[in-house]
């Protein structure tokens, strides 16, 4: 168990971010110990990746220490693997060696990284990119939809219930009380989070069922499992004939697609409908109380209402 004091300023700076690198390192842990990540077995069975890489050696099975430099702080909700890899390659040599000093396993590839961090980080970056395109990228659109839905729901919870309600609902191992964030986790030590630093919450698919945290750097991070992971690898259910007969196939298809908040343009791209057709269907669904619209920056995102959820649940 580790307890971290969160100042009022740190709580006020809580933000969400999505990270390609967090998904990569968590996915390697899934492959190392599939039995502890049963939800992801359908993914594991169809993924074949080389295991004689520096990346594989650096990411041990849980609960062993995961070198912190592998996951530099993510900066936003729309991750770019290239930008994250650039930050990884820019890690100072002293930081790489400091983190590897905590690492118990030193196979030849890790010793080479310790001796020459710049060359090792370049190799690691190439391996991560190859792993991403082979194992994660084919499913990334679906994963990203789930993560977008998670952030939307958590942001609403933060607005309605405050920081205490948000943090105490993240995971069974995470609790926040009286200004202290407690995480039931081995190999986790931390100093208090000052006013100058916020806490970055990173929803993840492959981190399930655990939580992973970094509190050693200036930007503390907590990666936690997004809700709905159990449904991620299920075959997608299309609109049912019964509901389609009532609402129409096009409108029912849009309701099914709204697993996560989506713009009209995005819905048109995924369904093959015209943007005008999607807009007309959404107008009818909003009038019936089945869809609500929320503005996010310059975009208007459409979401299913509780009534729509009940209709789809009943039809399925």
C-alpha positions in Angstrom: 0.0 0.0 0.0 1.3 3.5 -0.8 -0.3 6.7 0.4 0.3 10.0 -1.5 -0.8 13.3 -0.2 -2.7 15.3 -2.8 -2.8 19.0 -2.2 -5.9 21.1 -3.1 -3.9 22.5 -6.1 -3.1 19.0 -7.3 -6.7 17.9 -7.1 -7.7 21.0 -9.1 -5.3 20.0 -11.8 -6.5 16.4 -12.3 -6.7 15.8 -16.0 -7.3 12.8 -18.4 -5.0 11.7 -21.2 -4.9 8.7 -23.6 -1.5 7.1 -24.3 -0.4 4.7 -27.0 2.7 3.8 -25.0 0.6 2.9 -21.9 -1.4 0.5 -24.1 1.8 -1.0 -25.6 3.5 -1.8 -22.2 0.2 -3.0 -20.7 -0.4 -5.2 -23.8 3.0 -6.8 -23.4 2.1 -7.6 -19.8 -1.1 -9.3 -21.0 0.9 -11.4 -23.4 3.4 -12.3 -20.7 0.6 -13.6 -18.4 -2.6 -14.2 -20.4 -4.2 -16.2 -17.5 -4.3 -13.1 -15.4 -6.0 -11.1 -18.1 -8.8 -13.5 -19.2 -10.9 -10.8 -20.7 -8.2 -10.3 -23.4 -7.8 -13.9 -24.4 -9.6 -13.5 -27.7 -7.0 -10.8 -28.6 -4.1 -12.9 -27.3 -5.1 -15.9 -29.4 -4.8 -13.9 -32.7 -1.7 -11.9 -31.9 1.8 -13.2 -32.7 4.7 -11.0 -31.9 8.5 -11.6 -31.5 9.6 -12.2 -28.0 13.4 -11.8 -28.4 13.2 -8.0 -28.3 14.4 -5.3 -25.9 10.7 -4.3 -25.5 9.8 -7.7 -24.3 12.7 -7.8 -21.8 11.9 -4.4 -20.4 8.2 -5.2 -19.6 8.2 -7.9 -16.9 5.2 -9.9 -15.6 3.2 -8.3 -12.8 3.9 -7.3 -10.1 7.6 -6.7 -11.0 8.8 -3.1 -11.5 8.0 -1.5 -14.9 10.7 1.1 -15.8 9.0 4.5 -15.6 10.8 6.0 -18.6 8.7 3.7 -20.9 5.6 5.8 -20.3 6.4 9.6 -20.4 3.5 11.8 -19.4 0.8 11.8 -22.2 -0.3 15.3 -23.2 -3.9 15.0 -24.5 -6.9 13.0 -25.5 -5.8 12.4 -29.1 -2.6 10.4 -28.8 0.0 10.2 -31.5 2.4 7.3 -31.4 5.1 9.3 -33.2 5.0 12.1 -30.8 5.1 9.8 -27.8 8.1 7.9 -29.2 9.9 11.2 -29.8 9.5 12.0 -26.1 10.7 8.5 -25.2 13.9 8.8 -27.4 14.6 12.2 -25.7 14.8 10.6 -22.2 18.1 11.6 -20.6 20.6 8.9 -20.3 20.9 9.5 -16.5 17.1 8.9 -16.1 17.3 5.6 -18.1 20.1 4.3 -16.0 18.4 5.5 -12.8 15.3 3.5 -13.6 17.2 0.5 -14.8 19.0 0.5 -11.5 15.7 -0.5 -9.9 15.3 -3.3 -12.5 16.1 -6.7 -11.2 16.5 -8.5 -14.5 19.5 -7.7 -16.7 19.5 -9.8 -19.9 22.1 -8.7 -22.6 19.6 -6.3 -24.4 19.0 -4.4 -21.2 22.7 -4.3 -20.4 23.3 -2.8 -23.9 20.6 -0.2 -23.2 22.2 0.7 -19.9 25.6 1.1 -21.6 24.3 3.2 -24.5 20.9 4.7 -23.8 20.6 6.7 -27.0 21.2 3.7 -29.2 19.0 1.5 -27.0 16.1 4.0 -27.0 16.3 4.2 -30.8 16.1 0.4 -31.0 13.2 0.4 -28.5 11.3 3.0 -30.4 11.5 0.9 -33.6 10.3 -2.2 -31.7 7.4 -0.4 -30.1 6.3 0.9 -33.5 6.4 -2.6 -35.0 4.5 -4.0 -32.1 1.9 -1.2 -32.3 1.2 -1.8 -36.0 1.0 -5.6 -35.6 -0.9 -6.0 -32.3 -2.7 -2.8 -31.4 -3.4 -0.7 -34.5 -5.9 -3.1 -36.1 -8.2 -2.7 -33.1 -7.3 0.9 -32.2 -10.4 2.6 -33.7 -12.6 0.3 -31.5 -10.3 0.8 -28.5 -10.3 4.6 -28.9 -14.1 4.7 -29.0 -14.2 2.9 -25.7 -11.6 5.2 -24.2 -13.5 8.3 -25.5 -16.7 7.0 -23.8 -14.8 6.4 -20.6 -13.4 9.9 -20.5 -16.8 11.4 -21.3 -18.4 9.5 -18.4 -15.7 10.3 -15.9 -15.7 14.0 -16.8 -19.4 14.0 -16.1 -18.8 12.2 -12.8 -16.2 14.8 -11.9 -18.6 17.6 -12.6 -21.4 15.9 -10.6 -19.6 14.2 -7.7 -16.3 16.1 -7.4 -12.8 14.7 -7.1 -13.7 12.4 -4.2 -16.5 10.7 -6.2 -14.3 10.4 -9.3 -11.2 9.0 -7.5 -13.1 6.6 -5.3 -14.8 5.1 -8.3 -11.8 4.4 -10.5 -10.7 1.0 -9.1 -11.1 -1.1 -6.0 -7.4 -0.6 -5.2 -7.6 3.2 -5.3 -9.1 5.4 -2.5 -9.0 9.1 -1.8 -9.8 10.4 1.7 -8.8 13.4 3.7 -6.4 14.6 1.1 -4.6 11.3 0.7 -4.7 9.0 -2.3 -4.1 5.4 -1.4 -3.1 2.7 -3.9 -2.9 -1.0 -2.9 0.0 -2.0 -5.1 3.4 -3.5 -4.7 6.6 -1.8 -6.1 5.0 1.6 -5.7 6.7 4.4 -3.7 5.8 8.0 -4.0 6.2 11.5 -2.6 3.3 13.8 -2.1 1.9 15.6 -5.1 2.5 19.4 -4.7 0.4 22.3 -5.9 2.5 22.6 -9.0 1.7 19.2 -10.3 -1.6 17.7 -11.2 -2.5 14.0 -11.4 -2.9 12.5 -14.9 -5.5 9.8 -15.1 -4.9 7.5 -18.0 -7.8 5.1 -18.9 -6.5 2.0 -20.5 -7.8 -1.2 -22.1 -4.9 -3.6 -21.6 -4.1 -2.5 -18.0 -7.2 -4.4 -16.9 -7.6 -5.7 -14.2 -4.9 -3.9 -12.3 -3.8 -0.3 -12.0 -0.3 1.0 -12.9 1.1 4.2 -11.5 4.1 6.5 -11.8 4.7 9.0 -9.0 8.5 9.4 -9.4 8.5 12.2 -11.9 7.2 15.8 -12.0 3.9 14.6 -13.6 2.4 11.7 -11.6 0.3 9.3 -13.6 -2.3 6.7 -12.7 -3.4 4.2 -15.5 -6.6 2.4 -14.7 -8.9 0.0 -16.6 -11.7 1.7 -18.6 -15.2 0.5 -18.1 -16.6 -1.8 -20.7 -13.4 -3.7 -21.4 -15.2 -7.0 -21.1 -17.3 -6.2 -24.2 -14.4 -5.0 -26.3 -13.6 -8.3 -28.0 -17.2 -9.5 -28.4 -18.5 -9.7 -32.0 -20.3 -6.4 -32.7 -24.1 -6.7 -32.4 -25.9 -5.1 -35.3 -29.3 -3.6 -35.1 -32.1 -6.1 -34.4 -34.9 -6.6 -36.8 -37.5 -5.9 -34.1 -36.2 -2.5 -33.2 -35.4 -1.7 -36.8 -39.0 -2.4 -37.7 -40.1 0.3 -35.2 -37.4 3.0 -35.6 -36.1 2.2 -39.1 -32.9 0.4 -39.9 -30.8 3.6 -40.3 -31.8 5.1 -37.0 -31.3 1.8 -35.2 -27.9 1.5 -36.8 -26.9 4.9 -35.5 -28.1 4.0 -31.9 -26.0 0.9 -32.1 -22.9 2.9 -33.3 -23.2 5.4 -30.5 -21.3 3.3 -28.0 -19.2 6.4 -27.5 -20.0 10.1 -28.1 -19.6 10.7 -31.9 -19.9 13.5 -34.3 -22.2 13.4 -37.4 -19.1 13.2 -39.6 -17.7 10.2 -37.7 -21.1 8.4 -37.8 -21.3 9.0 -41.5 -17.8 7.5 -42.0 -18.6 4.4 -39.9 -22.0 3.7 -41.3 -21.5 4.7 -45.0 -24.5 7.0 -44.8 -24.3 10.6 -46.1 -23.7 13.3 -43.5 -27.1 14.8 -44.4 -28.8 11.5 -43.9 -27.2 11.0 -40.5 -28.2 14.5 -39.5 -31.8 13.9 -40.4 -31.9 10.6 -38.4 -30.2 12.2 -35.4 -32.8 15.1 -35.4 -35.6 12.5 -35.3 -33.8 10.5 -32.5 -33.2 13.7 -30.5 -36.9 14.6 -30.8 -37.8 11.2 -29.5 -35.5 11.6 -26.5 -33.2 8.8 -27.7 -30.1 10.9 -28.4 -28.7 14.0 -26.8 -26.1 16.4 -28.2 -23.2 18.0 -26.4 -20.7 20.5 -27.6 -17.0 19.7 -27.2 -14.8 22.5 -28.5 -15.8 23.0 -32.2 -17.5 19.6 -32.4 -21.0 18.5 -31.5 -21.0 15.0 -30.1 -24.1 12.8 -30.0 -24.7 10.4 -27.2 -27.4 7.8 -26.4 -29.8 8.6 -23.6 -30.9 6.3 -20.8 -34.1 5.6 -22.8 -32.1 4.5 -25.8 -29.9 2.2 -23.6 -33.1 0.6 -22.2 -34.5 0.1 -25.7 -31.3 -1.5 -27.0 -30.9 -3.7 -24.0 -34.5 -5.0 -24.4 -34.1 -5.6 -28.1 -30.9 -7.5 -27.6 
